[in-house]
Protein backbone atom coordinates (compact mmCIF):
# COMPACT_ATOMS: atom_id res chain seq x y z
CA UNK A 1 0.00 0.00 0.00
CA UNK A 2 1.33 3.42 -0.93
CA UNK A 3 1.84 6.21 1.58
CA UNK A 4 -0.64 8.47 -0.22
CA UNK A 5 -3.32 5.76 -0.17
CA UNK A 6 -2.74 5.16 3.55
CA UNK A 7 -2.82 8.86 4.33
CA UNK A 8 -6.00 9.27 2.33
CA UNK A 9 -7.58 6.49 4.41
CA UNK A 10 -6.42 8.22 7.62
CA UNK A 11 -8.17 11.42 6.52
CA UNK A 12 -11.29 9.41 5.73
CA UNK A 13 -11.23 7.73 9.15
CA UNK A 14 -10.81 10.93 11.16
CA UNK A 15 -13.52 12.63 9.10
CA UNK A 16 -16.01 9.93 10.08
CA UNK A 17 -14.90 8.91 13.58
CA UNK A 18 -13.58 10.61 16.69
CA UNK A 19 -10.07 9.17 16.97
CA UNK A 20 -8.34 10.19 20.21
CA UNK A 21 -5.01 8.34 20.06
CA UNK A 22 -2.48 7.02 17.59
CA UNK A 23 -3.21 3.51 18.85
CA UNK A 24 -6.89 3.94 17.95
CA UNK A 25 -5.85 5.05 14.47
CA UNK A 26 -3.60 1.97 14.10
CA UNK A 27 -6.59 -0.21 15.09
CA UNK A 28 -8.95 1.56 12.68
CA UNK A 29 -6.49 1.07 9.83
CA UNK A 30 -6.09 -2.61 10.80
CA UNK A 31 -9.89 -2.96 10.56
CA UNK A 32 -9.54 -1.69 6.98
CA UNK A 33 -6.82 -4.26 6.24
CA UNK A 34 -3.95 -1.78 6.53
CA UNK A 35 -1.23 -2.91 8.95
CA UNK A 36 1.04 -0.12 10.18
CA UNK A 37 3.10 0.70 13.24
CA UNK A 38 2.53 3.56 15.65
CA UNK A 39 5.77 5.14 14.38
CA UNK A 40 4.39 5.22 10.84
CA UNK A 41 1.16 6.77 12.11
CA UNK A 42 3.16 9.39 14.00
CA UNK A 43 4.96 10.39 10.78
CA UNK A 44 1.68 10.42 8.84
CA UNK A 45 0.06 12.67 11.46
CA UNK A 46 2.93 15.12 11.16
CA UNK A 47 2.93 15.07 7.34
CA UNK A 48 -0.84 15.52 7.18
CA UNK A 49 -0.74 18.39 9.67
CA UNK A 50 -3.29 16.76 11.95
CA UNK A 51 -4.04 18.46 15.25
CA UNK A 52 -6.07 17.46 18.26
CA UNK A 53 -9.18 19.53 18.84
CA UNK A 54 -11.87 19.37 21.49
CA UNK A 55 -14.84 17.29 20.36
CA UNK A 56 -18.43 17.78 21.49
CA UNK A 57 -17.97 15.01 24.09
CA UNK A 58 -15.19 17.06 25.78
CA UNK A 59 -12.51 14.65 24.57
CA UNK A 60 -9.78 15.43 22.09
CA UNK A 61 -9.77 14.00 18.58
CA UNK A 62 -7.53 14.24 15.55
CA UNK A 63 -8.65 16.81 13.01
CA UNK A 64 -7.30 17.83 9.63
CA UNK A 65 -6.87 21.56 9.26
CA UNK A 66 -5.21 21.42 5.84
CA UNK A 67 -8.35 20.10 4.19
CA UNK A 68 -10.38 23.10 5.34
CA UNK A 69 -10.11 26.85 5.14
CA UNK A 70 -7.76 27.58 8.03
CA UNK A 71 -8.56 31.23 8.50
CA UNK A 72 -9.01 31.79 12.18
CA UNK A 73 -12.64 31.13 12.88
CA UNK A 74 -14.60 31.21 16.08
CA UNK A 75 -14.19 27.43 16.22
CA UNK A 76 -10.41 27.75 16.43
CA UNK A 77 -10.62 30.59 18.92
CA UNK A 78 -12.83 28.36 21.08
CA UNK A 79 -10.11 25.69 20.98
CA UNK A 80 -7.68 28.36 22.17
CA UNK A 81 -10.01 29.52 24.95
CA UNK A 82 -10.74 25.99 26.16
CA UNK A 83 -7.16 24.74 26.07
CA UNK A 84 -5.14 27.64 27.51
CA UNK A 85 -4.44 27.55 31.24
CA UNK A 86 -2.00 30.44 31.71
CA UNK A 87 -0.12 33.02 29.66
CA UNK A 88 2.97 34.77 31.04
CA UNK A 89 5.81 36.77 29.53
CA UNK A 90 9.45 37.19 30.51
CA UNK A 91 11.84 39.34 28.51
CA UNK A 92 11.07 38.61 24.84
CA UNK A 93 9.37 35.27 25.54
CA UNK A 94 5.72 34.41 26.03
CA UNK A 95 4.91 31.07 27.67
CA UNK A 96 1.46 29.57 27.14
CA UNK A 97 0.52 26.60 29.35
CA UNK A 98 -2.24 24.41 27.94
CA UNK A 99 -4.16 21.27 28.71
CA UNK A 100 -2.10 18.17 28.02
CA UNK A 101 -1.85 17.49 24.30
CA UNK A 102 -3.16 20.92 23.29
CA UNK A 103 -0.06 23.03 22.72
CA UNK A 104 0.16 22.21 18.99
CA UNK A 105 -3.48 23.19 18.40
CA UNK A 106 -3.02 26.42 20.36
CA UNK A 107 0.17 27.13 18.42
CA UNK A 108 -1.65 26.63 15.12
CA UNK A 109 -4.30 29.16 16.16
CA UNK A 110 -1.66 31.69 17.21
CA UNK A 111 0.27 31.18 13.95
CA UNK A 112 -2.92 31.82 11.96
CA UNK A 113 -3.39 35.15 13.74
CA UNK A 114 -0.11 36.40 12.19
CA UNK A 115 0.87 38.65 15.08
CA UNK A 116 3.54 41.11 13.87
CA UNK A 117 5.19 41.03 17.32
CA UNK A 118 6.33 37.42 17.07
CA UNK A 119 9.20 35.66 15.33
CA UNK A 120 7.75 32.19 15.83
CA UNK A 121 6.67 29.53 18.27
CA UNK A 122 7.61 26.04 19.44
CA UNK A 123 5.03 23.67 20.92
CA UNK A 124 5.51 20.73 23.24
CA UNK A 125 2.76 18.65 24.81
CA UNK A 126 1.32 21.24 27.18
CA UNK A 127 3.57 24.27 26.71
CA UNK A 128 3.95 26.74 23.88
CA UNK A 129 7.02 28.99 23.72
CA UNK A 130 6.56 32.14 21.65
CA UNK A 131 9.58 34.24 20.73
CA UNK A 132 8.72 37.92 20.37
CA UNK A 133 10.81 40.50 18.54
CA UNK A 134 11.47 42.51 21.71
CA UNK A 135 10.59 42.66 25.41
CA UNK A 136 7.93 45.26 24.62
CA UNK A 137 6.50 43.09 21.84
CA UNK A 138 6.29 40.15 24.28
CA UNK A 139 4.25 42.30 26.66
CA UNK A 140 1.95 43.46 23.82
CA UNK A 141 1.54 39.88 22.57
CA UNK A 142 0.83 38.68 26.10
CA UNK A 143 -1.95 41.27 26.42
CA UNK A 144 -3.44 40.34 23.03
CA UNK A 145 -3.51 36.65 23.95
CA UNK A 146 -5.05 37.36 27.35
CA UNK A 147 -7.70 39.40 25.53
CA UNK A 148 -8.71 36.33 23.52
CA UNK A 149 -9.36 34.19 26.59
CA UNK A 150 -11.19 36.85 28.58
Contact map, one row per residue, 1 for C-alpha under 8 A:
111011000000000000000000000000000100000000000000000000000000000000000000000000000000000000000000000000000000000000000000000000000000000000000000000000
111111000000000000000000000000000000000000000000000000000000000000000000000000000000000000000000000000000000000000000000000000000000000000000000000000
111111100000000000000000000000000000000000000000000000000000000000000000000000000000000000000000000000000000000000000000000000000000000000000000000000
011111110000000000000000000000000000000000000000000000000000000000000000000000000000000000000000000000000000000000000000000000000000000000000000000000
111111111000000000000000000000000000000000000000000000000000000000000000000000000000000000000000000000000000000000000000000000000000000000000000000000
111111111100000000000000000000000100000000000000000000000000000000000000000000000000000000000000000000000000000000000000000000000000000000000000000000
001111111110000000000000000000000000000000010001000000000000000000000000000000000000000000000000000000000000000000000000000000000000000000000000000000
000111111111000000000000000000000000000000000000000000000000000000000000000000000000000000000000000000000000000000000000000000000000000000000000000000
000011111111100000000000000010000000000000000000000000000000000000000000000000000000000000000000000000000000000000000000000000000000000000000000000000
000001111111110000000000100010000000000000000000000000000000000000000000000000000000000000000000000000000000000000000000000000000000000000000000000000
000000111111111000000000000000000000000000000000000000000000000100000000000000000000000000000000000000000000000000000000000000000000000000000000000000
000000011111111100000000000000000000000000000000000000000000000000000000000000000000000000000000000000000000000000000000000000000000000000000000000000
000000001111111110000000000100000000000000000000000000000000000000000000000000000000000000000000000000000000000000000000000000000000000000000000000000
000000000111111111100000000000000000000000000000000000000000011100000000000000000000000000000000000000000000000000000000000000000000000000000000000000
000000000011111111000000000000000000000000000000000000000000001000000000000000000000000000000000000000000000000000000000000000000000000000000000000000
000000000001111111000000000000000000000000000000000000000000000000000000000000000000000000000000000000000000000000000000000000000000000000000000000000
000000000000111111100000000000000000000000000000000000000000000000000000000000000000000000000000000000000000000000000000000000000000000000000000000000
000000000000011111110000000000000000000000000000000000100000110000000000000000000000000000000000000000000000000000000000000000000000000000000000000000
000000000000010011111101100000000000000000000000000000000000110000000000000000000000000000000000000000000000000000000000000000000000000000000000000000
000000000000000001111101000000000000000000000000000100000011110000000000000000000000000000000000000000000000000000000000000000000000000000000000000000
000000000000000000111111100000000000000000000000000000000000110000000000000000000000000000000000000000000000000000000000000000000000000000000000000000
000000000000000000111111110000000000010011000000000000000000000000000000000000000000000000000000000000000000000000000000000000000000000000000000000000
000000000000000000001111111000000000010000000000000000000000000000000000000000000000000000000000000000000000000000000000000000000000000000000000000000
000000000000000000111111111100000000000000000000000000000000000000000000000000000000000000000000000000000000000000000000000000000000000000000000000000
000000000100000000101111111110000000000010000000000000000000000000000000000000000000000000000000000000000000000000000000000000000000000000000000000000
000000000000000000000111111111000011110010000000000000000000000000000000000000000000000000000000000000000000000000000000000000000000000000000000000000
000000000000000000000011111111100000000000000000000000000000000000000000000000000000000000000000000000000000000000000000000000000000000000000000000000
000000000000100000000001111111110000000000000000000000000000000000000000000000000000000000000000000000000000000000000000000000000000000000000000000000
000000001100000000000000111111111111000000000000000000000000000000000000000000000000000000000000000000000000000000000000000000000000000000000000000000
000000000000000000000000011111111111000000000000000000000000000000000000000000000000000000000000000000000000000000000000000000000000000000000000000000
000000000000000000000000001111111100000000000000000000000000000000000000000000000000000000000000000000000000000000000000000000000000000000000000000000
000000000000000000000000000111111100000000000000000000000000000000000000000000000000000000000000000000000000000000000000000000000000000000000000000000
000000000000000000000000000011111110000000000000000000000000000000000000000000000000000000000000000000000000000000000000000000000000000000000000000000
100001000000000000000000000011111111000000000000000000000000000000000000000000000000000000000000000000000000000000000000000000000000000000000000000000
000000000000000000000000010011001111100000000000000000000000000000000000000000000000000000000000000000000000000000000000000000000000000000000000000000
000000000000000000000000010011000111110110000000000000000000000000000000000000000000000000000000000000000000000000000000000000000000000000000000000000
000000000000000000000000010000000011111110000000000000000000000000000000000000000000000000000000000000000000000000000000000000000000000000000000000000
000000000000000000000110010000000001111111000000000000000000000000000000000000000000000000000000000000000000000000000000000000000000000000000000000000
000000000000000000000000000000000000111111100000000000000000000000000000000000000000000000000000000000000000000000000000000000000000000000000000000000
000000000000000000000000000000000001111111110000000000000000000000000000000000000000000000000000000000000000000000000000000000000000000000000000000000
000000000000000000000100110000000001111111111000000000000000000000000000000000000000000000000000000000000000000000000000000000000000000000000000000000
000000000000000000000100000000000000011111111100000000000000000000000000000000000000000000000000000000000000000000000000000000000000000000000000000000
000000000000000000000000000000000000001111111110000000000000000000000000000000000000000000000000000000000000000000000000000000000000000000000000000000
000000100000000000000000000000000000000111111111000000000000000000000000000000000000000000000000000000000000000000000000000000000000000000000000000000
000000000000000000000000000000000000000011111111110000000000000000000000000000000000000000000000000000000000000000000000000000000000000000000000000000
000000000000000000000000000000000000000001111111110000000000000000000000000000000000000000000000000000000000000000000000000000000000000000000000000000
000000000000000000000000000000000000000000111111110000000000000000000000000000000000000000000000000000000000000000000000000000000000000000000000000000
000000100000000000000000000000000000000000011111110000000000000101000000000000000000000000000000000000000000000000000000000000000000000000000000000000
000000000000000000000000000000000000000000001111111000000000000111000000000000000000000000000000000000000000000000000000000000000000000000000000000000
000000000000000000000000000000000000000000001111111100000000011111000000000000000000000000000000000000000000000000000000000000000000000000000000000000
000000000000000000000000000000000000000000000000111110000000111110000000000000000000000000000000000000011000000000000000000000000000000000000000000000
000000000000000000010000000000000000000000000000011111000001111000000000000000000000000000000000000011011000000000000000000000000000000000000000000000
000000000000000000000000000000000000000000000000001111100001111000000000000000100000000000000000000001001000000000000000000000000000000000000000000000
000000000000000000000000000000000000000000000000000111111111100000000000000000100000000000000000000000000000000000000000000000000000000000000000000000
000000000000000001000000000000000000000000000000000011111111100000000000000000000000000000000000000000000000000000000000000000000000000000000000000000
000000000000000000000000000000000000000000000000000001111110000000000000000000000000000000000000000000000000000000000000000000000000000000000000000000
000000000000000000000000000000000000000000000000000001111110000000000000000000000000000000000000000000000000000000000000000000000000000000000000000000
000000000000000000000000000000000000000000000000000001111111000000000000000000000000000000000000000000000000000000000000000000000000000000000000000000
000000000000000000010000000000000000000000000000000001111111100000000000000000000000000000000000000000000000000000000000000000000000000000000000000000
000000000000000000010000000000000000000000000000000111100111110000000000000000000000000000000000000000000000000000000000000000000000000000000000000000
000000000000000001111000000000000000000000000000001111100011111000000000000000000000000000000000000000000000000000000000000000000000000000000000000000
000000000000010001111000000000000000000000000000011110000001111100000000000000000000000000000000000000000000000000000000000000000000000000000000000000
000000000000011000000000000000000000000000000000011110000000111110000000000000000000000000000000000000000000000000000000000000000000000000000000000000
000000000010010000000000000000000000000000000001111000000000011111110000000000000000000000000000000000000000000000000000000000000000000000000000000000
000000000000000000000000000000000000000000000000111000000000001111111100000000000000000000000000000000000000000000000000000000000000000000000000000000
000000000000000000000000000000000000000000000001110000000000000111111100000000000000000000000000000000000000000000000000000000000000000000000000000000
000000000000000000000000000000000000000000000000000000000000000111111000000000000000000000000000000000000000000000000000000000000000000000000000000000
000000000000000000000000000000000000000000000000000000000000000111111100000000000000000000000000000000000000000000000000000000000000000000000000000000
000000000000000000000000000000000000000000000000000000000000000011111110000000000000000000000000000000000000000000000000000000000000000000000000000000
000000000000000000000000000000000000000000000000000000000000000011011111100000000000000000000000000000000000000100000000000000000000000000000000000000
000000000000000000000000000000000000000000000000000000000000000000001111100000000000000000000000000000000000000100000000000000000000000000000000000000
000000000000000000000000000000000000000000000000000000000000000000000111111110000000000000000000000000000000100110000000000000000000000000000000000000
000000000000000000000000000000000000000000000000000000000000000000000111111110000000000000000000000000000000000000000000000000000000000000000000000000
000000000000000000000000000000000000000000000000000000000000000000000001111111000000000000000000000000000000000000000000000000000000000000000000000000
000000000000000000000000000000000000000000000000000000000000000000000001111111100000000000000000000000000000000000000000000000000000000000000000000000
000000000000000000000000000000000000000000000000000000000000000000000001111111110000000000000000000000000000100000000000000000000000000000000000000000
000000000000000000000000000000000000000000000000000000000000000000000001111111111000000000000000000000000000100000000000000000000000000000000000000100
000000000000000000000000000000000000000000000000000000000000000000000000011111111100000000000000000000000000000000000000000000000000000000000000000000
000000000000000000000000000000000000000000000000000011000000000000000000001111111110000000000000000000001100000000000000000000000000000000000000000000
000000000000000000000000000000000000000000000000000000000000000000000000000111111111000000000000000000001100100000000000000000000000000000000000000010
000000000000000000000000000000000000000000000000000000000000000000000000000011111111000000000000000000000000000000000000000000000000000000000000000110
000000000000000000000000000000000000000000000000000000000000000000000000000001111111000000000000000000000000000000000000000000000000000000000000000000
000000000000000000000000000000000000000000000000000000000000000000000000000000111111100000000000011001000100000000000000000000000000000000000000000000
000000000000000000000000000000000000000000000000000000000000000000000000000000011111111000000001111000000100000000000000000000000000000000000000000010
000000000000000000000000000000000000000000000000000000000000000000000000000000000011111000000001111000000000000000000000000000000000000000000000000000
000000000000000000000000000000000000000000000000000000000000000000000000000000000001111100000001110000000000000000000000000000000000000000000000000000
000000000000000000000000000000000000000000000000000000000000000000000000000000000001111110000111100000000000000000000000000000000000000000000100110000
000000000000000000000000000000000000000000000000000000000000000000000000000000000000011111000111000000000000000000000000000000000000000000000100000000
000000000000000000000000000000000000000000000000000000000000000000000000000000000000001111111110000000000000000000000000000000000000000001100100000000
000000000000000000000000000000000000000000000000000000000000000000000000000000000000000111111100000000000000000000000000000000000000001001000000000000
000000000000000000000000000000000000000000000000000000000000000000000000000000000000000011111000000000000000000000000000000000000000011001000000000000
000000000000000000000000000000000000000000000000000000000000000000000000000000000000000011111100000000000000000000000000000000000011111111100000000000
000000000000000000000000000000000000000000000000000000000000000000000000000000000000000011111110000000000000000000000000000000001111001001000000000000
000000000000000000000000000000000000000000000000000000000000000000000000000000000000001111011111000000000000000000000000000000001111000001001100000000
000000000000000000000000000000000000000000000000000000000000000000000000000000000000001110001111100000000000000000000000000000111100000000000000000000
000000000000000000000000000000000000000000000000000000000000000000000000000000000001111100000111110000000000000000000000000000111100000000000000000000
000000000000000000000000000000000000000000000000000000000000000000000000000000000001111000000011111000100000000000000000000001110000000000000000000000
000000000000000000000000000000000000000000000000000000000000000000000000000000000011110000000001111111100100000000000000000001110000000000000000000000
000000000000000000000000000000000000000000000000000000000000000000000000000000000011100000000000111111100000000000000000000001000000000000000000000000
000000000000000000000000000000000000000000000000000000000000000000000000000000000000000000000000011111100000000000000000000011000000000000000000000000
000000000000000000000000000000000000000000000000000100000000000000000000000000000000000000000000011111110000000000000000000011000000000000000000000000
000000000000000000000000000000000000000000000000000110000000000000000000000000000010000000000000011111111100000000000000000011000000000000000000000000
000000000000000000000000000000000000000000000000000000000000000000000000000000000000000000000000111111111110000000000000001111110000000000000000000000
000000000000000000000000000000000000000000000000001100000000000000000000000000000000000000000000000011111111000000000000001110010000000000000000000000
000000000000000000000000000000000000000000000000001110000000000000000000000000110000000000000000000001111111100000000000000000000000000000000000000000
000000000000000000000000000000000000000000000000000000000000000000000000000000110011000000000000010001111111110000000000000000010000000000000000000000
000000000000000000000000000000000000000000000000000000000000000000000000000000000000000000000000000000111111111000000000111000010000000000000000000000
000000000000000000000000000000000000000000000000000000000000000000000000000000000000000000000000000000011111111100000000000000000000000000000000000000
000000000000000000000000000000000000000000000000000000000000000000000001000110010000000000000000000000001111111110000000000000000000000000000000000000
000000000000000000000000000000000000000000000000000000000000000000000000000000000000000000000000000000000111111111100000000000000000000000000000000000
000000000000000000000000000000000000000000000000000000000000000000000000000000000000000000000000000000000011111111100001100000000000000000000000000000
000000000000000000000000000000000000000000000000000000000000000000000111000000000000000000000000000000000001111111000000000000000000000000000000000000
000000000000000000000000000000000000000000000000000000000000000000000001000000000000000000000000000000000000111111100000000000000000000000000000000000
000000000000000000000000000000000000000000000000000000000000000000000000000000000000000000000000000000000000011111110000000000000000000000000000000000
000000000000000000000000000000000000000000000000000000000000000000000000000000000000000000000000000000000000011011111100000000000000000000001000000000
000000000000000000000000000000000000000000000000000000000000000000000000000000000000000000000000000000000000000001111110000000000000000000000000000000
000000000000000000000000000000000000000000000000000000000000000000000000000000000000000000000000000000000000000000111110000000000001110011011000000000
000000000000000000000000000000000000000000000000000000000000000000000000000000000000000000000000000000000000000000111111100000000111100011001000000000
000000000000000000000000000000000000000000000000000000000000000000000000000000000000000000000000000000000000000000011111100000000111100000000000000000
000000000000000000000000000000000000000000000000000000000000000000000000000000000000000000000000000000000000001000000111110000000111000000000000000000
000000000000000000000000000000000000000000000000000000000000000000000000000000000000000000000000000000000010001000000111111000011110000000000000000000
000000000000000000000000000000000000000000000000000000000000000000000000000000000000000000000000000000000010000000000001111100011100000000000000000000
000000000000000000000000000000000000000000000000000000000000000000000000000000000000000000000000000000110010000000000000111111111000000000000000000000
000000000000000000000000000000000000000000000000000000000000000000000000000000000000000000000000000000110000000000000000011111110000000000000000000000
000000000000000000000000000000000000000000000000000000000000000000000000000000000000000000000000000111110000000000000000001111100000000000000000000000
000000000000000000000000000000000000000000000000000000000000000000000000000000000000000000000000111111100000000000000000001111110000000000000000000000
000000000000000000000000000000000000000000000000000000000000000000000000000000000000000000000011110000100000000000000000001111111000000000000000000000
000000000000000000000000000000000000000000000000000000000000000000000000000000000000000000000011110000110110000000000000111101111100000000000000000000
000000000000000000000000000000000000000000000000000000000000000000000000000000000000000000001111000000000000000000000000111000111110000000000000000000
000000000000000000000000000000000000000000000000000000000000000000000000000000000000000000001111000000000000000000000111110000011111000000000000000000
000000000000000000000000000000000000000000000000000000000000000000000000000000000000000000011100000000000000000000000111100000001111100001000000000000
000000000000000000000000000000000000000000000000000000000000000000000000000000000000000000011100000000000000000000001111000000000111111011001000000000
000000000000000000000000000000000000000000000000000000000000000000000000000000000000000000010000000000000000000000001110000000000011111011000000000000
000000000000000000000000000000000000000000000000000000000000000000000000000000000000000000110000000000000000000000001000000000000001111111000000000000
000000000000000000000000000000000000000000000000000000000000000000000000000000000000000001111000000000000000000000000000000000000001111111100000000000
000000000000000000000000000000000000000000000000000000000000000000000000000000000000000000010000000000000000000000000000000000000000011111110000000000
000000000000000000000000000000000000000000000000000000000000000000000000000000000000000000010000000000000000000000001100000000000001111111111000000000
000000000000000000000000000000000000000000000000000000000000000000000000000000000000000011111100000000000000000000001100000000000011111111111100000000
000000000000000000000000000000000000000000000000000000000000000000000000000000000000000010010000000000000000000000000000000000000000001111111110000000
000000000000000000000000000000000000000000000000000000000000000000000000000000000000000000000000000000000000000000001000000000000000000111111111000000
000000000000000000000000000000000000000000000000000000000000000000000000000000000000000000000100000000000000000000101100000000000001000011111111100000
000000000000000000000000000000000000000000000000000000000000000000000000000000000000001110000100000000000000000000000000000000000000000001111111110000
000000000000000000000000000000000000000000000000000000000000000000000000000000000000000000000000000000000000000000000000000000000000000000111111111000
000000000000000000000000000000000000000000000000000000000000000000000000000000000000000000000000000000000000000000000000000000000000000000011111111100
000000000000000000000000000000000000000000000000000000000000000000000000000000000000001000000000000000000000000000000000000000000000000000001111111110
000000000000000000000000000000000000000000000000000000000000000000000000000000000000001000000000000000000000000000000000000000000000000000000111111111
000000000000000000000000000000000000000000000000000000000000000000000000000000000000000000000000000000000000000000000000000000000000000000000011111111
000000000000000000000000000000000000000000000000000000000000000000000000000010001000000000000000000000000000000000000000000000000000000000000001111111
000000000000000000000000000000000000000000000000000000000000000000000000000000011001000000000000000000000000000000000000000000000000000000000000111111
000000000000000000000000000000000000000000000000000000000000000000000000000000000000000000000000000000000000000000000000000000000000000000000000011111
